[in-house]
Amino acid sequence: MLPEKGDREWLMHLGGYLGAKGHFPAGKFNAGQKILFWMALVMMAVLVVTGLIMGLCSGQRFAMQSVVYTIHDIAGLGMILLLLGHIYLGVCVNPHSVRTIFGGIVSSIWAKRHHPNWEPVADLPDPD
């Protein structure tokens, strides 16, 4: 999930989601997926830290209590919005990806079209 050389071009065109034609460089994960990962990771960390503070101080007042609760609420709302955006992109914009989420496999044609820089580690054996 670290930045790669093609991520900048992908971001400049937002992966073609806003009408740009063509397919843009992407390895196993495109720049949008990487950003989603890091945003979710940061928000989860904020939720854990603020949740621990809230849980350990349950039933008592403490300094900055309203700030901790507000930060926790904002991070929770951010996670919900990320999830809804991710579901929208997976179901409406790229409907093929729903099958991939549950099956874990994409066709080589789809992979070359959407992630042209990705080189699979090994070919999977035929499931039959």
ChimeraX commands (.cxc) that place a marker at each C-alpha (Angstrom):
marker #1 position 0.00,0.00,0.00 radius 0.5
marker #1 position 2.99,2.31,-0.47 radius 0.5
marker #1 position 3.06,4.87,-3.30 radius 0.5
marker #1 position 4.48,3.78,-6.64 radius 0.5
marker #1 position 5.52,5.73,-9.74 radius 0.5
marker #1 position 2.19,5.37,-11.61 radius 0.5
marker #1 position 0.05,6.52,-8.69 radius 0.5
marker #1 position 0.47,10.20,-9.49 radius 0.5
marker #1 position -0.91,9.81,-13.01 radius 0.5
marker #1 position -3.78,7.67,-11.69 radius 0.5
marker #1 position -4.63,10.40,-9.15 radius 0.5
marker #1 position -4.41,13.22,-11.71 radius 0.5
marker #1 position -7.16,11.49,-13.72 radius 0.5
marker #1 position -8.89,9.94,-10.68 radius 0.5
marker #1 position -8.55,6.59,-12.38 radius 0.5
marker #1 position -11.00,7.63,-15.10 radius 0.5
marker #1 position -13.95,7.80,-12.69 radius 0.5
marker #1 position -14.79,11.35,-13.75 radius 0.5
marker #1 position -14.84,10.71,-17.48 radius 0.5
marker #1 position -11.16,10.57,-18.47 radius 0.5
marker #1 position -10.66,7.99,-21.21 radius 0.5
marker #1 position -8.27,5.09,-20.98 radius 0.5
marker #1 position -6.82,3.02,-18.22 radius 0.5
marker #1 position -4.24,4.44,-15.92 radius 0.5
marker #1 position -1.21,2.81,-14.32 radius 0.5
marker #1 position -1.92,0.62,-11.34 radius 0.5
marker #1 position -0.16,-2.28,-9.73 radius 0.5
marker #1 position -2.03,-4.76,-7.59 radius 0.5
marker #1 position -3.74,-1.80,-5.88 radius 0.5
marker #1 position -4.54,1.52,-7.55 radius 0.5
marker #1 position -3.85,4.87,-5.87 radius 0.5
marker #1 position -7.47,5.20,-4.73 radius 0.5
marker #1 position -7.35,1.85,-2.97 radius 0.5
marker #1 position -4.12,2.87,-1.25 radius 0.5
marker #1 position -5.62,6.15,-0.06 radius 0.5
marker #1 position -8.71,4.34,1.21 radius 0.5
marker #1 position -6.51,1.90,3.12 radius 0.5
marker #1 position -4.48,4.63,4.84 radius 0.5
marker #1 position -7.53,6.75,5.64 radius 0.5
marker #1 position -9.32,3.76,7.15 radius 0.5
marker #1 position -6.22,2.78,9.12 radius 0.5
marker #1 position -5.85,6.28,10.58 radius 0.5
marker #1 position -9.55,6.49,11.44 radius 0.5
marker #1 position -9.50,3.05,13.07 radius 0.5
marker #1 position -6.50,4.07,15.16 radius 0.5
marker #1 position -8.32,7.25,16.24 radius 0.5
marker #1 position -11.42,5.20,17.09 radius 0.5
marker #1 position -9.37,2.73,19.15 radius 0.5
marker #1 position -7.50,5.42,21.10 radius 0.5
marker #1 position -10.54,7.59,21.75 radius 0.5
marker #1 position -12.67,4.53,22.52 radius 0.5
marker #1 position -10.13,3.32,25.09 radius 0.5
marker #1 position -10.07,6.74,26.72 radius 0.5
marker #1 position -13.87,6.82,26.81 radius 0.5
marker #1 position -14.07,3.28,28.17 radius 0.5
marker #1 position -11.43,3.72,30.85 radius 0.5
marker #1 position -13.02,6.95,32.04 radius 0.5
marker #1 position -16.58,5.63,31.87 radius 0.5
marker #1 position -18.92,7.22,34.38 radius 0.5
marker #1 position -16.59,10.06,35.32 radius 0.5
marker #1 position -15.80,13.52,34.01 radius 0.5
marker #1 position -12.31,14.22,32.72 radius 0.5
marker #1 position -10.45,17.08,31.06 radius 0.5
marker #1 position -11.03,17.30,27.30 radius 0.5
marker #1 position -13.95,14.86,27.51 radius 0.5
marker #1 position -16.03,16.73,24.95 radius 0.5
marker #1 position -13.05,16.90,22.58 radius 0.5
marker #1 position -12.41,13.14,22.84 radius 0.5
marker #1 position -16.09,12.35,22.20 radius 0.5
marker #1 position -16.21,14.76,19.24 radius 0.5
marker #1 position -13.05,13.31,17.67 radius 0.5
marker #1 position -14.45,9.80,18.16 radius 0.5
marker #1 position -17.75,10.79,16.52 radius 0.5
marker #1 position -16.01,12.45,13.56 radius 0.5
marker #1 position -13.78,9.40,13.00 radius 0.5
marker #1 position -16.82,7.13,13.19 radius 0.5
marker #1 position -18.69,9.25,10.66 radius 0.5
marker #1 position -15.60,9.26,8.44 radius 0.5
marker #1 position -15.45,5.45,8.55 radius 0.5
marker #1 position -19.14,5.21,7.64 radius 0.5
marker #1 position -18.63,7.58,4.70 radius 0.5
marker #1 position -15.57,5.64,3.51 radius 0.5
marker #1 position -17.54,2.40,3.69 radius 0.5
marker #1 position -20.51,3.85,1.79 radius 0.5
marker #1 position -18.20,5.31,-0.87 radius 0.5
marker #1 position -16.38,2.01,-1.17 radius 0.5
marker #1 position -19.67,0.10,-1.54 radius 0.5
marker #1 position -20.88,2.58,-4.18 radius 0.5
marker #1 position -17.68,2.24,-6.21 radius 0.5
marker #1 position -17.71,-1.55,-5.89 radius 0.5
marker #1 position -21.38,-2.08,-6.72 radius 0.5
marker #1 position -22.35,0.75,-9.07 radius 0.5
marker #1 position -19.16,1.95,-10.76 radius 0.5
marker #1 position -17.26,-1.37,-11.01 radius 0.5
marker #1 position -19.91,-4.08,-10.69 radius 0.5
marker #1 position -17.40,-6.83,-11.58 radius 0.5
marker #1 position -15.54,-6.14,-8.34 radius 0.5
marker #1 position -18.41,-7.47,-6.19 radius 0.5
marker #1 position -17.84,-10.95,-7.60 radius 0.5
marker #1 position -14.14,-10.51,-6.94 radius 0.5
marker #1 position -14.72,-9.56,-3.31 radius 0.5
marker #1 position -16.63,-12.75,-2.62 radius 0.5
marker #1 position -14.69,-15.04,-4.96 radius 0.5
marker #1 position -11.19,-13.62,-4.62 radius 0.5
marker #1 position -10.33,-14.17,-8.29 radius 0.5
marker #1 position -10.32,-11.86,-11.32 radius 0.5
marker #1 position -9.85,-12.78,-14.95 radius 0.5
marker #1 position -6.48,-12.05,-16.49 radius 0.5
marker #1 position -8.19,-9.81,-19.07 radius 0.5
marker #1 position -9.81,-7.69,-16.34 radius 0.5
marker #1 position -6.55,-7.53,-14.37 radius 0.5
marker #1 position -4.57,-6.36,-17.42 radius 0.5
marker #1 position -7.20,-3.71,-18.19 radius 0.5
marker #1 position -7.58,-2.29,-14.68 radius 0.5
marker #1 position -4.16,-3.04,-13.14 radius 0.5
marker #1 position -1.74,-3.14,-16.10 radius 0.5
marker #1 position 1.41,-2.88,-13.95 radius 0.5
marker #1 position 0.42,-5.77,-11.68 radius 0.5
marker #1 position 2.38,-8.96,-12.11 radius 0.5
marker #1 position 0.82,-11.80,-10.13 radius 0.5
marker #1 position 3.24,-13.73,-7.93 radius 0.5
marker #1 position 2.14,-17.07,-9.34 radius 0.5
marker #1 position -0.66,-18.51,-11.44 radius 0.5
marker #1 position -3.40,-20.08,-9.41 radius 0.5
marker #1 position -4.21,-23.72,-10.12 radius 0.5
marker #1 position -7.43,-24.47,-11.96 radius 0.5
marker #1 position -10.20,-24.84,-9.32 radius 0.5
marker #1 position -11.57,-28.02,-10.98 radius 0.5
marker link #1:1,2 radius 0.2
marker link #1:2,3 radius 0.2
marker link #1:3,4 radius 0.2
marker link #1:4,5 radius 0.2
marker link #1:5,6 radius 0.2
marker link #1:6,7 radius 0.2
marker link #1:7,8 radius 0.2
marker link #1:8,9 radius 0.2
marker link #1:9,10 radius 0.2
marker link #1:10,11 radius 0.2
marker link #1:11,12 radius 0.2
marker link #1:12,13 radius 0.2
marker link #1:13,14 radius 0.2
marker link #1:14,15 radius 0.2
marker link #1:15,16 radius 0.2
marker link #1:16,17 radius 0.2
marker link #1:17,18 radius 0.2
marker link #1:18,19 radius 0.2
marker link #1:19,20 radius 0.2
marker link #1:20,21 radius 0.2
marker link #1:21,22 radius 0.2
marker link #1:22,23 radius 0.2
marker link #1:23,24 radius 0.2
marker link #1:24,25 radius 0.2
marker link #1:25,26 radius 0.2
marker link #1:26,27 radius 0.2
marker link #1:27,28 radius 0.2
marker link #1:28,29 radius 0.2
marker link #1:29,30 radius 0.2
marker link #1:30,31 radius 0.2
marker link #1:31,32 radius 0.2
marker link #1:32,33 radius 0.2
marker link #1:33,34 radius 0.2
marker link #1:34,35 radius 0.2
marker link #1:35,36 radius 0.2
marker link #1:36,37 radius 0.2
marker link #1:37,38 radius 0.2
marker link #1:38,39 radius 0.2
marker link #1:39,40 radius 0.2
marker link #1:40,41 radius 0.2
marker link #1:41,42 radius 0.2
marker link #1:42,43 radius 0.2
marker link #1:43,44 radius 0.2
marker link #1:44,45 radius 0.2
marker link #1:45,46 radius 0.2
marker link #1:46,47 radius 0.2
marker link #1:47,48 radius 0.2
marker link #1:48,49 radius 0.2
marker link #1:49,50 radius 0.2
marker link #1:50,51 radius 0.2
marker link #1:51,52 radius 0.2
marker link #1:52,53 radius 0.2
marker link #1:53,54 radius 0.2
marker link #1:54,55 radius 0.2
marker link #1:55,56 radius 0.2
marker link #1:56,57 radius 0.2
marker link #1:57,58 radius 0.2
marker link #1:58,59 radius 0.2
marker link #1:59,60 radius 0.2
marker link #1:60,61 radius 0.2
marker link #1:61,62 radius 0.2
marker link #1:62,63 radius 0.2
marker link #1:63,64 radius 0.2
marker link #1:64,65 radius 0.2
marker link #1:65,66 radius 0.2
marker link #1:66,67 radius 0.2
marker link #1:67,68 radius 0.2
marker link #1:68,69 radius 0.2
marker link #1:69,70 radius 0.2
marker link #1:70,71 radius 0.2
marker link #1:71,72 radius 0.2
marker link #1:72,73 radius 0.2
marker link #1:73,74 radius 0.2
marker link #1:74,75 radius 0.2
marker link #1:75,76 radius 0.2
marker link #1:76,77 radius 0.2
marker link #1:77,78 radius 0.2
marker link #1:78,79 radius 0.2
marker link #1:79,80 radius 0.2
marker link #1:80,81 radius 0.2
marker link #1:81,82 radius 0.2
marker link #1:82,83 radius 0.2
marker link #1:83,84 radius 0.2
marker link #1:84,85 radius 0.2
marker link #1:85,86 radius 0.2
marker link #1:86,87 radius 0.2
marker link #1:87,88 radius 0.2
marker link #1:88,89 radius 0.2
marker link #1:89,90 radius 0.2
marker link #1:90,91 radius 0.2
marker link #1:91,92 radius 0.2
marker link #1:92,93 radius 0.2
marker link #1:93,94 radius 0.2
marker link #1:94,95 radius 0.2
marker link #1:95,96 radius 0.2
marker link #1:96,97 radius 0.2
marker link #1:97,98 radius 0.2
marker link #1:98,99 radius 0.2
marker link #1:99,100 radius 0.2
marker link #1:100,101 radius 0.2
marker link #1:101,102 radius 0.2
marker link #1:102,103 radius 0.2
marker link #1:103,104 radius 0.2
marker link #1:104,105 radius 0.2
marker link #1:105,106 radius 0.2
marker link #1:106,107 radius 0.2
marker link #1:107,108 radius 0.2
marker link #1:108,109 radius 0.2
marker link #1:109,110 radius 0.2
marker link #1:110,111 radius 0.2
marker link #1:111,112 radius 0.2
marker link #1:112,113 radius 0.2
marker link #1:113,114 radius 0.2
marker link #1:114,115 radius 0.2
marker link #1:115,116 radius 0.2
marker link #1:116,117 radius 0.2
marker link #1:117,118 radius 0.2
marker link #1:118,119 radius 0.2
marker link #1:119,120 radius 0.2
marker link #1:120,121 radius 0.2
marker link #1:121,122 radius 0.2
marker link #1:122,123 radius 0.2
marker link #1:123,124 radius 0.2
marker link #1:124,125 radius 0.2
marker link #1:125,126 radius 0.2
marker link #1:126,127 radius 0.2
marker link #1:127,128 radius 0.2
view
